[in-house]
């Protein structure tokens, strides 16, 4: 089933990617979902410390390098 979610190419150290893939298998998730989960935890921790991140409508599809 195709997804309408935005795509982002991630350049990552191969050893780190292998370790994330290992953790994903242990958690019965795809590597992509494991990375997404880690990013959600990162954003949640940031917002808990600094307050909610307010986005305008154009920021929802923007990506940073």
N, C-alpha and C positions, 0 to 999 in steps of 0.2 A: 504494500500500500504506500503510494508516494506521500511525502510529507510536504506541507506548505511552510514548514519552519525554515527560517534563514539558515544558510550554511556558512560555516567558518572554517577555513583551513588552519589547523593548529600545527606549528612546527614544534616538535618535542623530542627530547633526548630518547633514543631507542630503549635504553635501559629503564628509564622512568616509565615509558609507555608499556613495556613488558611487565613492570611491577603493577601498574594500574590494571592491566589486563588480568593479572593473577588475582588481584583483589576483587575485580568484577566477577570473575568465575566463582570465587569463594562466596560472593554475595548473590550468585545466580542472576547477574545483570550483564548487559552488554558493556563493553568498554566505554562506548559513547555515554550510556546512561550513568555509569560510574563517574565519569568526568563531569557530567551535568549535575549530579548529586553533590560532588565536591564543590563546584562553583556556587550552587545554591547555599551550601553551608558557609562558604566564604562571604557571600553577599549578606546573608542573615547575620553573621557575626559582625560585619562592618556596620550594618544598620543598627544593631543592638548597641554598638559603641558610639556611633556618630549620628544616629537618627536616620529616618527614611531617606532614600535617594529619590528625589523628585525628578521625573522625566517628562519632557514635553512629547507630543505625539510623534515628532520626527526622530526622537532618540530611540524609539522602540525598534527601529529597523537599522539603526546606525551601528557601525562596528569601529573599533579602535585598533590601531596597529601597535 
